[in-house]
């Protein structure tokens, strides 16, 4: 099944998943192999998916070969991603697979030692609203910025996309350690605030998934001076009691925020509890629920973002 059409990386993934679900594994493998040329910077994810499909077909040797070929091109994975993958579990006793894990561990440690927080700016420097934005877990500043690349959005706002220093896998990061996350975000926020004409702008803190969760936690701990309010997309809270413990009995009536999520998001019920908690503590927090949306950004991102920004004004 040859195809020369361009599509987003997310679209490539979704099409491959659909093909596998329809028992068209060979077509999925061919699609993903073609995707390597279109997205060479994502060989790790494509190779991992291909290895998983080979395992579904019972072709263990080809799965191992796929992983090794990706490694040979200088790409690697967090070894825990491979170790915890149920589809790859039958490979655990293989010497070849253990050798792959060992190579990945070495490269992960090297990347972890060299990692530092980064800041990527985009949008309209003359806009009235500046947004400091935190990426998803398992993402990076560049990929997250690309999700906001609608010309309407870039014309309306000035962005500072912060990249964590905590390595998740090759070129992707997370916010798991709260102290490191706080240090990364505050340092990059100061760089953003000091290096660009933000003094006359409204400054909002935003994030998606773990980034949205982190933004709320930092704001409640007063770690982002000059930030007026927050905007969290599908925040990944799993324990509302932990959030409550962060601010205890302190007054949060000066906190204003907007949470945008979907009723199909796996964190939806906990997200509702978080919003209710913030409201009970005096925060001005609005919950926007998009019917049928799962753990992703809204299809009408520009419209939803503008509605939220207007609310937070």
ZIRA-V98650 format. One record per residue. N is the residue number from 0. RES is the residue in one small letter. PSI is psi in whole degrees, -180 to 180 (999 if undefined). NEAR is the number of other ideal C-beta (glycine too) atoms within 8 Angstrom. D_CENTER is the distance of its C-alpha to the mean C-alpha in Angstrom with 1 decimal. Layout:
BEGIN
n/res/psi/near/d_center
N/RES/PSI/NEAR/D_CENTER
N/RES/PSI/NEAR/D_CENTER
END
This chain:
BEGIN
n/res/psi/near/d_center
0/x/87/5/31.3
1/x/141/5/30.8
2/x/134/6/28.6
3/x/5/3/28.2
4/x/146/4/26.1
5/x/143/3/23.0
6/x/162/6/19.8
7/x/161/5/16.1
8/x/-39/8/14.2
9/x/-40/6/12.9
10/x/-39/8/16.6
11/x/-46/14/17.7
12/x/-46/10/15.7
13/x/-39/8/17.1
14/x/-40/10/20.5
15/x/-42/13/20.6
16/x/-44/9/19.8
17/x/-40/8/22.5
18/x/-42/12/24.9
19/x/-42/12/24.6
20/x/-29/6/25.0
21/x/16/6/28.1
22/x/27/5/29.5
23/x/59/8/29.1
24/x/-39/11/27.7
25/x/-40/6/29.6
26/x/-38/9/28.3
27/x/-42/13/24.7
28/x/-41/11/25.5
29/x/-41/10/27.1
30/x/-46/14/24.3
31/x/-37/14/21.8
32/x/-40/8/24.4
33/x/-33/10/24.8
34/x/-23/13/21.0
35/x/-37/10/21.3
36/x/-35/6/23.5
37/x/-32/8/21.2
38/x/67/11/18.0
39/x/-24/7/19.5
40/x/-5/5/16.5
41/x/32/9/14.8
42/x/-32/12/17.9
43/x/-49/12/16.3
44/x/-42/8/14.4
45/x/-44/12/17.5
46/x/-38/13/19.9
47/x/-44/14/18.3
48/x/-43/11/18.6
49/x/-42/12/22.1
50/x/-40/14/23.1
51/x/-39/12/22.2
52/x/-41/13/24.2
53/x/-38/13/27.1
54/x/-38/14/27.1
55/x/-32/9/27.4
56/x/-2/8/30.4
57/x/17/5/31.8
58/x/76/8/31.7
59/x/-43/11/30.7
60/x/-40/6/32.2
61/x/-32/9/30.2
62/x/-47/14/27.0
63/x/-43/14/27.9
64/x/-42/8/29.0
65/x/-47/12/25.8
66/x/-43/14/23.8
67/x/-38/10/26.5
68/x/-38/9/26.6
69/x/-45/12/23.0
70/x/-40/12/23.7
71/x/-16/6/26.8
72/x/12/7/24.8
73/x/5/5/23.2
74/x/158/10/19.9
75/x/173/11/18.9
76/x/157/11/16.6
77/x/123/10/16.0
78/x/-29/10/19.3
79/x/-28/6/18.1
80/x/-39/10/16.0
81/x/-39/15/19.3
82/x/-34/8/21.4
83/x/-1/6/19.6
84/x/114/10/19.5
85/x/-33/5/22.4
86/x/-30/8/23.3
87/x/-2/13/24.0
88/x/-39/7/25.9
89/x/-12/6/29.2
90/x/-9/12/28.7
91/x/-34/9/28.5
92/x/-2/4/32.3
93/x/133/9/32.3
94/x/-38/5/33.2
95/x/-42/9/31.3
96/x/-40/14/28.0
97/x/-34/9/28.7
98/x/-39/8/29.3
99/x/-44/13/25.9
100/x/-41/11/24.3
101/x/-43/8/26.4
102/x/-43/10/25.5
103/x/-41/14/21.7
104/x/-42/9/22.4
105/x/-45/8/24.3
106/x/-35/10/21.7
107/x/-46/13/19.0
108/x/-39/8/21.4
109/x/-45/8/22.2
110/x/-38/10/18.7
111/x/-40/8/18.1
112/x/-33/6/21.4
113/x/-10/6/20.7
114/x/146/9/17.2
115/x/158/5/17.1
116/x/148/12/15.0
117/x/161/8/14.8
118/x/129/12/15.1
119/x/125/10/14.9
120/x/148/10/17.0
121/x/173/9/17.7
122/x/-157/13/19.5
123/x/106/9/22.9
124/x/-18/7/24.3
125/x/0/4/27.1
126/x/156/12/25.1
127/x/-19/5/25.9
128/x/126/12/22.4
129/x/138/15/20.0
130/x/121/14/16.4
131/x/119/17/14.5
132/x/137/15/10.7
133/x/132/16/7.9
134/x/170/16/4.4
135/x/163/9/1.6
136/x/134/11/4.1
137/x/30/8/5.3
138/x/-167/9/4.3
139/x/174/10/6.9
140/x/-42/12/8.8
141/x/-46/9/10.7
142/x/-39/10/8.4
143/x/-41/15/6.8
144/x/-38/13/10.5
145/x/-28/7/11.7
146/x/-12/8/10.3
147/x/20/12/12.6
148/x/12/9/15.4
149/x/129/8/17.9
150/x/-34/6/21.1
151/x/-44/7/21.9
152/x/-46/13/18.8
153/x/-26/13/19.4
154/x/-29/8/23.0
155/x/-27/11/22.5
156/x/159/13/20.2
157/x/123/15/19.6
158/x/146/14/16.1
159/x/104/15/15.1
160/x/119/14/11.6
161/x/134/17/11.3
162/x/129/14/10.1
163/x/156/13/10.6
164/x/-1/10/13.6
165/x/112/13/12.7
166/x/129/11/12.5
167/x/-46/9/10.8
168/x/-167/12/12.5
169/x/119/9/13.8
170/x/17/5/12.0
171/x/151/11/8.6
172/x/171/14/8.1
173/x/178/10/7.7
174/x/30/14/9.7
175/x/-46/7/12.2
176/x/115/7/15.3
177/x/-35/8/16.0
178/x/-43/6/18.7
179/x/-41/10/16.8
180/x/-44/14/13.9
181/x/-43/11/16.8
182/x/-43/9/18.6
183/x/-50/13/15.7
184/x/-44/16/14.9
185/x/-39/11/18.6
186/x/-43/9/19.7
187/x/-33/15/17.4
188/x/-43/13/18.3
189/x/-38/8/21.9
190/x/-44/9/21.6
191/x/-46/15/20.2
192/x/-38/10/22.9
193/x/-26/6/25.7
194/x/-11/5/25.2
195/x/159/11/25.0
196/x/71/6/27.3
197/x/-5/10/25.3
198/x/-24/4/28.4
199/x/9/5/29.3
200/x/156/11/25.9
201/x/132/8/24.3
202/x/124/13/21.1
203/x/151/15/18.3
204/x/131/16/15.2
205/x/163/15/12.1
206/x/163/17/8.5
207/x/139/13/6.3
208/x/-120/13/6.5
209/x/-30/14/7.0
210/x/-39/16/6.9
211/x/-41/17/9.4
212/x/-45/14/11.3
213/x/-40/14/11.7
214/x/-46/15/12.9
215/x/-45/15/15.5
216/x/-43/11/16.6
217/x/-40/14/17.2
218/x/-40/14/19.1
219/x/-23/11/21.2
220/x/9/9/22.1
221/x/37/6/23.2
222/x/-4/8/21.0
223/x/79/12/20.4
224/x/147/4/23.9
225/x/-11/6/24.6
226/x/129/12/21.5
227/x/-34/8/23.1
228/x/174/11/20.5
229/x/158/14/16.9
230/x/113/18/14.9
231/x/124/16/12.2
232/x/130/13/10.6
233/x/57/16/10.6
234/x/143/16/10.5
235/x/53/11/10.6
236/x/138/12/14.1
237/x/-11/5/16.4
238/x/99/7/19.4
239/x/-26/10/20.7
240/x/-35/6/23.5
241/x/-39/7/21.4
242/x/-43/14/20.3
243/x/-37/9/23.9
244/x/-23/7/25.0
245/x/-37/9/23.0
246/x/-4/11/25.3
247/x/-122/6/28.3
248/x/8/3/31.0
249/x/153/5/30.0
250/x/123/6/30.3
251/x/25/11/27.1
252/x/-15/8/29.0
253/x/-2/5/27.8
254/x/132/13/24.1
255/x/135/10/23.1
256/x/168/16/19.9
257/x/129/14/18.5
258/x/124/15/16.2
259/x/121/12/15.2
260/x/179/16/14.6
261/x/153/15/16.3
262/x/-5/10/19.2
263/x/4/7/17.8
264/x/136/12/14.6
265/x/-18/5/15.2
266/x/11/13/14.7
267/x/-50/12/17.0
268/x/-42/6/20.1
269/x/-34/11/18.7
270/x/-42/15/17.1
271/x/-40/9/20.6
272/x/-38/10/22.1
273/x/-46/14/20.0
274/x/-43/12/21.1
275/x/-39/8/24.6
276/x/-48/11/24.6
277/x/-42/13/23.7
278/x/-39/9/26.3
279/x/-24/6/28.8
280/x/5/10/28.4
281/x/-4/7/29.2
282/x/146/11/25.9
283/x/96/7/25.8
284/x/126/12/22.7
285/x/141/10/22.3
286/x/121/10/20.6
287/x/119/11/19.9
288/x/126/8/19.7
289/x/117/11/19.2
290/x/134/6/21.4
291/x/-3/6/20.1
292/x/136/12/16.4
293/x/-145/7/14.1
294/x/79/9/10.5
295/x/175/7/9.4
296/x/153/7/10.3
297/x/152/11/14.2
298/x/-38/4/16.4
299/x/58/6/18.4
300/x/-44/12/15.7
301/x/-43/10/18.4
302/x/-45/7/20.8
303/x/-39/12/18.7
304/x/-44/11/17.4
305/x/-40/9/21.1
306/x/-43/9/22.3
307/x/-43/13/20.1
308/x/-40/12/21.1
309/x/-40/7/24.7
310/x/-39/8/24.5
311/x/-5/12/23.3
312/x/999/5/26.1
END
